[in-house]
């Protein structure tokens, strides 16, 4: 009866961020009497990279899709809640675009984010190992007795222990929940684990980042240790069987459960529609900002065109002068001002990185006799106040 009422998991998304690369995998539960090496999806044969053996020999967890890319949105100084929200937002968009379910998700933390201990508890009674782990983690992490989650796993005869403050774990849970995702597993992969038990690599090499995502998904799919949230999930899903046994209204209970299921389904559908609508509004907002940016640039460009056209109406051929100076380029030289004088000459003010660069610019002007009929006259040249450049003024005649 207990298993009858439990939700059957058939898809799990695993996530891992190693500080530079963000990885995610999508696992699906498949049924077959033989080892699965290929599956058929949408009338097409799809290669399978990994196969997980579930408790029943006819069930297999199949890795259907993967994602791995650099993630540079995390910057030094970001608080944990900010980092968690940035990663959750990225994963939410990824699940939406790839059609991954967000009902059961797992996150593998970087080992630097948790307290880790490794010891031999072979002399400790099996019933006391959990308490021994709690005591060791509380001491190592300086945690309050009820202020942390702990998890452990047997690793080659020794006990691998992990711990995390409840406040830190809540940051990840809240970030996932804020983006309409359900985080059911929070773990860290043991450093000594070279091969993940239950995975057939099928000849495919896996990066350390991808292995972390697969490890997280495996923890949720097979409900295996270590998972910081396992005790919390068990507490939330526990049943009071004495009251259940005392109840004589089984039909009414089934009816209420059915109604609850319908309500939950409607809630899920509404939440999914809301999430899609929210993403659509966010996309429209980004497009609106881009439109305003383009319109602002166009307005500035039109103002410049009008200014050039206005200058071109005057007797002095400003349009030709500006265009001509625009094609004269000498490395290390730039102009700050171009103005006309009363005798129809032009005077340019500029800067150069060195006197040699200024001299090269003057030579270029001297060689341009088709536009400048007379040799340029150096009005002044001097070092700038900072001493890093040479300021100069040159007079040119167009007649």
TASUL-V239980 format. One record per residue. N is the residue number from 1. RES is the residue in one letter. SS is DSSP state (@ for helix, = for strand, . for the rest). PHI is phi in whole degrees, 0 to 359 (999 if undefined). OMEGA is omega in degrees with one decimal (* if undefined). Layout:
BEGIN
n;res;ss;phi;omega
N;RES;SS;PHI;OMEGA
N;RES;SS;PHI;OMEGA
END
This chain:
BEGIN
n;res;ss;phi;omega
1;X;.;999;-179.3
2;X;@;297;179.2
3;X;@;292;-179.8
4;X;@;297;-177.1
5;X;@;274;-178.8
6;X;.;282;177.8
7;X;.;289;-179.1
8;X;.;276;-178.8
9;X;.;272;177.3
10;X;.;232;175.8
11;X;=;208;179.8
12;X;=;223;174.6
13;X;=;249;178.7
14;X;=;252;-175.0
15;X;=;227;174.8
16;X;=;210;175.2
17;X;=;234;-175.4
18;X;.;266;-178.4
19;X;.;106;179.0
20;X;.;224;-175.6
21;X;=;242;177.1
22;X;=;256;-178.9
23;X;=;237;178.2
24;X;=;210;177.9
25;X;=;226;178.2
26;X;=;240;179.1
27;X;=;257;176.2
28;X;=;234;177.8
29;X;=;277;-179.9
30;X;=;239;179.1
31;X;=;246;177.9
32;X;.;194;177.2
33;X;.;274;-179.5
34;X;.;235;176.8
35;X;.;299;-177.9
36;X;.;269;171.8
37;X;.;239;176.6
38;X;=;214;173.4
39;X;=;226;178.8
40;X;=;249;-180.0
41;X;=;224;-178.7
42;X;.;56;177.6
43;X;.;64;177.7
44;X;=;235;177.9
45;X;=;280;-177.9
46;X;=;244;176.7
47;X;=;293;178.4
48;X;.;247;-177.4
49;X;.;272;-175.3
50;X;.;224;176.2
51;X;=;228;175.5
52;X;=;260;173.5
53;X;=;271;177.3
54;X;.;278;-175.5
55;X;.;298;179.6
56;X;.;267;-174.4
57;X;.;294;-179.1
58;X;.;267;-179.2
59;X;=;254;179.8
60;X;=;222;173.2
61;X;=;268;-173.4
62;X;=;247;176.6
63;X;=;279;-174.3
64;X;=;265;-174.8
65;X;=;210;179.4
66;X;=;224;175.8
67;X;=;216;178.2
68;X;=;207;-177.6
69;X;=;201;175.1
70;X;=;300;-180.0
71;X;.;227;-173.3
72;X;.;254;179.3
73;X;.;281;176.4
74;X;.;278;-179.2
75;X;.;243;179.3
76;X;.;298;-179.5
77;X;.;103;177.4
78;X;.;296;174.8
79;X;.;288;-176.0
80;X;@;301;-178.9
81;X;@;294;178.0
82;X;@;290;178.4
83;X;@;298;-179.2
84;X;@;298;-179.3
85;X;@;293;178.9
86;X;@;298;180.0
87;X;@;292;-179.5
88;X;@;297;178.5
89;X;@;298;179.4
90;X;@;296;-179.1
91;X;@;293;178.7
92;X;@;299;177.6
93;X;@;296;179.3
94;X;@;299;-180.0
95;X;@;297;-179.6
96;X;@;293;-177.1
97;X;@;287;-177.1
98;X;@;260;177.5
99;X;.;76;178.2
100;X;.;278;176.9
101;X;.;284;177.8
102;X;.;249;-177.5
103;X;.;286;-179.8
104;X;.;231;-176.8
105;X;=;229;-177.5
106;X;=;226;-178.7
107;X;=;233;174.5
108;X;=;262;-179.6
109;X;.;277;171.7
110;X;.;294;-176.2
111;X;@;298;177.6
112;X;@;287;-177.5
113;X;@;265;-178.0
114;X;.;230;173.9
115;X;=;270;-174.6
116;X;=;235;175.3
117;X;=;224;177.9
118;X;=;222;-176.4
119;X;=;207;178.7
120;X;.;263;179.0
121;X;.;251;-176.1
122;X;.;295;179.9
123;X;.;272;-179.9
124;X;.;269;177.4
125;X;.;304;-176.6
126;X;@;303;-178.4
127;X;@;287;-177.1
128;X;@;253;-176.6
129;X;@;297;-179.1
130;X;@;300;178.2
131;X;@;293;177.9
132;X;@;297;178.4
133;X;@;295;-179.9
134;X;@;300;-178.7
135;X;@;294;-178.8
136;X;@;295;-178.7
137;X;@;291;179.2
138;X;@;299;179.3
139;X;@;290;-177.3
140;X;@;293;-177.2
141;X;@;264;-178.5
142;X;.;55;-178.1
143;X;.;268;165.7
144;X;.;293;-172.3
145;X;.;300;179.1
146;X;.;249;-174.4
147;X;.;256;-177.5
148;X;=;208;170.9
149;X;=;255;176.5
150;X;=;226;178.1
151;X;=;207;179.9
152;X;=;209;179.1
153;X;=;207;176.0
154;X;=;283;-175.9
155;X;=;228;178.5
156;X;.;56;177.1
157;X;.;86;177.8
158;X;=;243;-176.8
159;X;=;256;175.7
160;X;=;270;-175.3
161;X;=;243;178.3
162;X;=;228;177.1
163;X;=;213;179.4
164;X;=;210;177.4
165;X;=;297;-179.7
166;X;@;299;179.4
167;X;@;295;178.6
168;X;@;292;178.2
169;X;@;298;-179.4
170;X;@;295;176.8
171;X;@;301;179.3
172;X;@;290;179.7
173;X;@;298;-178.9
174;X;@;295;179.9
175;X;@;297;178.7
176;X;@;293;-178.3
177;X;@;295;179.6
178;X;@;298;179.7
179;X;.;259;174.7
180;X;.;60;177.8
181;X;.;235;-175.7
182;X;.;249;-180.0
183;X;=;272;-176.8
184;X;=;251;-179.9
185;X;=;220;177.5
186;X;=;226;-170.6
187;X;=;212;171.5
188;X;.;222;-175.2
189;X;.;280;178.4
190;X;.;304;-176.8
191;X;.;295;-176.2
192;X;.;280;-175.2
193;X;.;276;-179.3
194;X;.;274;180.0
195;X;.;234;179.9
196;X;.;275;-177.3
197;X;.;299;177.5
198;X;.;93;-178.9
199;X;.;245;172.1
200;X;.;264;-174.2
201;X;.;295;174.5
202;X;.;57;176.2
203;X;.;81;-177.5
204;X;.;257;177.1
205;X;.;281;-177.3
206;X;.;241;176.9
207;X;.;289;178.7
208;X;@;299;179.6
209;X;@;293;179.4
210;X;@;294;178.0
211;X;@;298;177.4
212;X;@;297;178.7
213;X;@;294;179.1
214;X;@;293;178.7
215;X;@;299;179.1
216;X;@;297;-179.2
217;X;@;298;179.5
218;X;@;297;-179.2
219;X;@;300;-179.8
220;X;@;280;-176.1
221;X;@;293;-177.6
222;X;.;264;-179.0
223;X;.;51;-176.8
224;X;.;254;178.2
225;X;.;282;-4.9
226;X;.;270;176.7
227;X;.;219;-178.0
228;X;.;299;-173.7
229;X;.;265;-174.4
230;X;@;297;179.7
231;X;@;294;179.7
232;X;@;295;179.2
233;X;@;292;178.7
234;X;@;295;178.5
235;X;@;296;-178.2
236;X;@;291;-173.9
237;X;@;262;-177.6
238;X;.;290;-178.2
239;X;.;245;171.9
240;X;.;267;-172.5
241;X;@;286;177.9
242;X;@;294;176.7
243;X;@;293;-179.4
244;X;@;295;179.7
245;X;@;293;-178.5
246;X;@;283;-178.0
247;X;.;283;179.4
248;X;.;252;-177.3
249;X;.;254;-176.9
250;X;@;296;-178.1
251;X;@;293;178.0
252;X;@;296;178.8
253;X;@;297;178.5
254;X;@;297;178.4
255;X;@;296;177.9
256;X;@;296;178.7
257;X;@;296;179.0
258;X;@;297;178.1
259;X;@;297;178.0
260;X;@;299;178.7
261;X;@;298;178.0
262;X;@;297;178.7
263;X;@;298;178.8
264;X;@;297;179.6
265;X;@;295;177.7
266;X;@;297;177.9
267;X;@;298;179.1
268;X;@;298;179.9
269;X;@;297;179.7
270;X;@;296;179.1
271;X;@;298;179.0
272;X;@;296;178.9
273;X;@;295;178.0
274;X;@;297;179.7
275;X;@;297;178.2
276;X;@;296;179.8
277;X;@;296;179.2
278;X;@;297;178.5
279;X;@;296;177.6
280;X;@;295;177.7
281;X;@;295;177.5
282;X;@;298;179.4
283;X;@;293;177.2
284;X;@;296;179.0
285;X;@;295;177.4
286;X;@;296;179.0
287;X;@;294;178.6
288;X;@;295;178.6
289;X;@;296;178.2
290;X;@;296;178.9
291;X;@;298;178.5
292;X;@;297;179.3
293;X;@;295;-179.9
294;X;@;294;179.9
295;X;@;297;177.8
296;X;@;296;178.3
297;X;@;296;179.8
298;X;@;295;179.1
299;X;@;297;178.4
300;X;@;295;179.0
301;X;@;295;178.9
302;X;@;295;177.2
303;X;@;298;178.5
304;X;@;294;178.2
305;X;@;297;178.7
306;X;@;295;178.6
307;X;@;295;178.7
308;X;@;296;179.4
309;X;@;296;178.9
310;X;@;294;178.0
311;X;@;294;-178.9
312;X;@;292;179.8
313;X;@;287;-179.0
314;X;.;289;-179.3
315;X;.;294;-178.7
316;X;.;291;-174.0
317;X;.;283;-176.1
318;X;@;298;-177.4
319;X;@;302;179.8
320;X;@;294;-178.9
321;X;@;294;-178.1
322;X;@;296;179.1
323;X;@;295;-177.4
324;X;@;294;178.9
325;X;@;294;179.8
326;X;@;291;-178.9
327;X;.;258;178.0
328;X;.;266;-177.8
329;X;.;232;173.1
330;X;.;230;-176.7
331;X;.;299;176.8
332;X;.;88;-178.9
333;X;=;229;174.2
334;X;=;216;-176.8
335;X;=;257;177.9
336;X;=;256;-174.5
337;X;=;204;171.7
338;X;=;230;-179.9
339;X;=;218;179.2
340;X;=;264;178.2
341;X;.;249;-177.2
342;X;.;293;-179.7
343;X;.;268;176.4
344;X;.;67;172.9
345;X;=;268;175.8
346;X;=;237;-179.7
347;X;=;235;-178.4
348;X;=;247;174.8
349;X;=;241;-178.2
350;X;=;206;179.5
351;X;=;224;177.9
352;X;=;224;-179.8
353;X;.;286;179.2
354;X;.;202;176.0
355;X;@;294;178.7
356;X;@;296;178.8
357;X;@;294;178.2
358;X;@;296;179.6
359;X;@;298;179.2
360;X;@;295;179.3
361;X;@;293;178.5
362;X;@;298;178.8
363;X;@;299;178.6
364;X;@;296;178.0
365;X;@;292;179.3
366;X;@;297;-177.6
367;X;@;283;-176.6
368;X;.;269;-176.6
369;X;.;284;179.7
370;X;.;291;-179.7
371;X;.;257;179.0
372;X;.;256;-172.7
373;X;.;288;-178.2
374;X;.;240;179.7
375;X;.;292;179.4
376;X;.;292;178.6
377;X;=;251;178.2
378;X;=;278;179.9
379;X;=;286;179.1
380;X;=;200;173.5
381;X;=;205;-178.4
382;X;=;200;177.6
383;X;=;287;178.2
384;X;.;289;-179.5
385;X;.;300;179.9
386;X;.;283;-179.5
387;X;.;80;-176.3
388;X;.;269;-179.0
389;X;.;222;176.9
390;X;=;246;178.1
391;X;=;266;-177.9
392;X;=;218;175.1
393;X;=;229;-178.4
394;X;=;232;177.8
395;X;=;252;-178.3
396;X;=;230;179.7
397;X;=;243;177.8
398;X;.;267;-175.5
399;X;.;255;*
END
